[in-house]
Structures are given as C-alpha cells and as structure tokens.
Amino acid sequence: MHIKPIILSSIFLFTASFYANAQVEDTAEGNDDLMAMLESESAKPVREYTTATFKTTRIANGHSIENTAKGVLDFRINHRFGLLHSGVKDFFGLDGATTRIGFDYGITDWLMIGMGRSSFMKEYDGFAKVRLLRQRDGGGMPFSLSYVGAISVQTMDKPAYIPDSVEYYFSNRLAYVNQLLIARKFSNAFSLQLMPTHVHYNLVNFKNEPNDVVALGIGGRVKLSNRISLTAEWYYQIEGTKRFVEGQPNVMTKNPLTIGFDIETGGHVFQLLFSNSTAISERNLVGQTVNDWGDGDIHFGFNISRVFTVVKPKGFENSRNKIW
C-alpha cells in the first residue's frame, strides 16, 4: 500500500474542512455584525421637519412661521369692523369696517411673497418671508426661524397740516418693516412664537416723534379640539420709540393685543378675531394702534383664505385629479 499518498490526502481533507468551517464562522460573524449595524441604524430616531406649528400663515394679524407651499397661491380677505361698544347706531361696529385683499405665493419651499391693498389709509403693501431655520422632530434644531421684510405706501391725500407750499414727496408715504419670527412647537397642542419687529416711517407728524418704532411681539396657539384652536398675539413697543396719535401730540399709541379662534373647515382655516387695532398691516398694527382694551375699545374681525395650486408638484403634471 502507498501509505504516503493516503496520509497526504487525509491532511488535505482535514485542512480543507477546517478552512471551510472557519469561513462559515467568519460569515456568520459578519452577518451578526451587519444585523447589529442595521438594528443600530433603525434604533436611531428619524429626524423630520416639524409641521403645523401654526395652522395658517398668520397667527392673527401678524405673520406666523408658516409659509405657503411652493407653487400655491393664497387669496386672502381680512376684515376688521368698528368698535363693539359703538352700540346699535353703528350696529356694534359692523357699519364701519377696514378690509384688506391680498395674494400670497410660494416661490420655493423657503421663500414666500405677497402683496395686498387695505382700505385703511388706502394702503398698498408687499412683503417677502424667508425661511432660515426649521425645527426638527426627534432632536436637532429646536426652533424655527424666518425673516419678514415689507414695504407699504399710503395713498391718502396730503395731510391737512402740511401747507400747500410744501412739497409732499412720494417717499413721504413709505414705511418699511423688518421682523424676525422665532417659533417652537412644544407639543401638538401648544406653539409659541417671538417677533422682534422694527418699523421705519419716512415721515412722522411731530418733530419730537421717532421715525423708528421697535417692538417685541409674542404669539401663541393652544389647541382646544381637533378643529378649534385659541390664538393670541401682543406687541410691546419699546419705551422711547412709541409714536403719538395723529393730531394728539400728548397721547401715545397703544400696544396691540389680538385674541382669536382658528376654525378648521375642510382643509381651510377660518379665523375669528378680537383686537384693539382696526389696522391689519404691521406698519399700522405695531406703530399706529390708538385704541385701548382697558377702555373696552375692541374690534371684531375675521380672516378667510382660499388656496389655488398654480404650479403642480412633480409627479402630478399630467394628473386630471380635481385637486390639481
């Protein structure tokens, strides 16, 4: 017998068997490592952008952190009536009203523009809202941040106190607004927003009146039910920047306070408001509110909007769905 070939064959078979078992063990260990990695990844919280901090692009009178979606046009009607305590003679303020009609449009997911016309002081306004930071669920960015820049022109006749011999320039009618919106959604039922605001008036009524008003606004939303939320906003004018009431050099303007209800109706939000301001734009709201809640000077009003998709989202270009 040839013992040597048999011994060599046995050694070869033993070595091959050992190598195969080692490969199987390595593969099993590799699979275990891969599964551990997958389980570790799945255990990490998914960080998504927080949505519906507020239910619409306005808290009440002022802007909220929300933007109109890209390609969507929002047609808005804002109505503010006269003083509730005016009595039956003026039908509790319904005889006298301020109206603003405006259009907001989402250029991108982070840029929204808008323009409107208000019957108060026959004002035209335009704005841009830029989304800078967005709150994330599951950790990461703890708040949202946006910037609002606006310009407005009032087209009323030249004020009576300006002599005919004095030129009343177009620039005298202009005012500018700069505002930061800092918001956080603490839960599905509660959101809070801070609004540092600067308003510059090219022309003021009195020599000792500031051209710049600086205010700190605070607003919030509390969900009362699936369809109804309580909202409120208040702007505090920093001392030394307050303006005088027109024609009353010894009377300062008031801090505007608005309390309202958001009512969701079939995908739209209807807002009912109670405010000491009859104005709607930040120019007039922040720096030209003359009524006082303490005196019962309250105006009732509402906001309604209707959205239209102008540019269809990708994937729906050829859709005949009535939504688009």
Residue, then its C-alpha position, 0 to 999 in steps of 0.5 A: m500500500h502507498i501509505k504516503p499518498i493516503i496520509l497526504s490526502s487525509i491532511f488535505l481533507f482535514t485542512a480543507s474542512f477546517y478552512a471551510n468551517a472557519q469561513v462559515e464562522d467568519t460569515a456568520e460573524g459578519n452577518d451578526d455584525l451587519m444585523a447589529m449595524l442595521e438594528s443600530e441604524s433603525a434604533k436611531p430616531v428619524r429626524e423630520y421637519t416639524t409641521a403645523t406649528f401654526k395652522t395658517t400663515r398668520i397667527a392673527n394679524g401678524h405673520s406666523i412661521e408658516n409659509t405657503a407651499k411652493g407653487v400655491l397661491d393664497f387669496r386672502i380677505n381680512h376684515r376688521f369692523g368698528l368698535l363693539h361698544s359703538g352700540v346699535k347706531d353703528f350696529f356694534g361696529l359692523d357699519g364701519a369696517t377696514t378690509r384688506i385683499g391680498f395674494d400670497y405665493g410660494i416661490t420655493d419651499w423657503l421663500m414666500i411673497g405677497m402683496g395686498r391693498s387695505s382700505f385703511m389709509k388706502e394702503y398698498d403693501g408687499f412683503a417677502k418671508v424667508r425661511l432660515l431655520r426649521q425645527r426638527d422632530g426627534g432632536g436637532m434644531p429646536f426652533s424655527l426661524s424666518y425673516v419678514g421684510a415689507i414695504s407699504v405706501q399710503t395713498m391718502d391725500k396730503p395731510a391737512y397740516i402740511p401747507d400747500s407750499v410744501e412739497y409732499y414727496f412720494s417717499n413721504r408715504l413709505a414705511y418699511v418693516n423688518q421682523l424676525l419670527i422665532a417659533r417652537k412647537f412644544s407639543n401638538a397642542f401648544s406653539l409659541q412664537l417671538m417677533p422682534t419687529h422694527v418699523h421705519y416711517n419716512l415721515v412722522n407728524f411731530k418733530n419730537e416723534p421717532n421715525d423708528v418704532v421697535a417692538l417685541g411681539i409674542g404669539g401663541r396657539v393652544k389647541l382646544s379640539n381637533r378643529i378649534s384652536l385659541t390664538a393670541e398675539w401682543y406687541y410691546q413697543i419699546e419705551g422711547t420709540k412709541r409714536f403719538v396719535e395723529g393730531q394728539p401730540n400728548v397721547m401715545t399709541k397703544n400696544p396691540l393685543t389680538i385674541g382669536f379662534d382658528i376654525e378648521t373647515g375642510g382643509h381651510v382655516f377660518q379665523l375669528l378675531f378680537s383686537n384693539s387695532t382696526a389696522i391689519s398691516e404691521r406698519n399700522l398694527v405695531g406703530q399706529t394702534v390708538n385704541d385701548w382694551g382697558d377702555g373696552d375699545i375692541h374690534f371684531g374681525f375675521n380672516i378667510s383664505r382660499v388656496f389655488t395650486v398654480v404650479k403642480p408638484k412633480g409627479f402630478e403634471n399630467s394628473r386630471n385629479k380635481i385637486w390639481 
